[in-house]
Amino acid sequence: MRWLDPAVTYLGDLLSPLRCAACDTTLSQRALLCPVCASTVIRWTLGGSPVAFGHYGGALSSALLRLKYGNRPDLGPALGQLLRPVVLSQLAPADIDLVVPVPVPFARLVERGYNQAALIAGPLASALSARLETRALARRDGSVKQAALNRRDRLKNLQGAFLLRDGRNLRGRRVLLVDDVSTTGATLDACRALLQEGGADVHTAVVARTESVGL
């Protein structure tokens, strides 16, 4: 199912940019995407975990890449707002205590200036009346970037890549783990395992995912 009208009107949200997040077309009203780019977005309807707004592809992937690599931190909260109703259709505020973004290595955080997953997670924490916990997990510097690796190599690359900073604050907590994209699911699996070791009950959510994850 393709996503049309919501991308164009987008509730007039002040978090939305005035230019299309994928092609930079000037918009007459605040929206994430122009009508042409919006027509390329396919909503995720296959279920499974993680919950997701859409398939990774088209203008949605372009917007995510700009957020991640194009110095567009303004797109993070806007993409989080897209994911918000999807999360609220699955979880109620009473279901979640903490919203935890997948961390990035410190060196990359310094270089980029922000963690894209944390920017996406902000609106979700507000919607769920939950605390945004950005220090629950950390990622060690030195691991190879995941983008060019298959699932087996990603799992190997992620061994020891993440650490739980303080599990005492997680025992008995209900956590929503948030990332921008899930392709093989390896990153979410690694982070979820650590949070569960700390005693948390973990749900997962991403803006976009591929068809092979979690099915």
Secondary structure, 3 states (H helix, E strand, C coil): CECCHHHHHHHHCCCCCCECCCCCCECCCCCCCCHHHHCCCEECCCCCCCEEEEECCHHHHHHHHHHHHCCCCCHHHHHHHHHHHHHHHHCCHHHCCEEEECCCEHHHHHHHCCCHHHHHHHHHHHHCCCEECCCCEEECCCCCCCCCCCHHHHHHHCCCCEEECCHHHCCCCEEEEEEEEECCCHHHHHHHHHHHHCCCEEEEEEEEECCCCCC
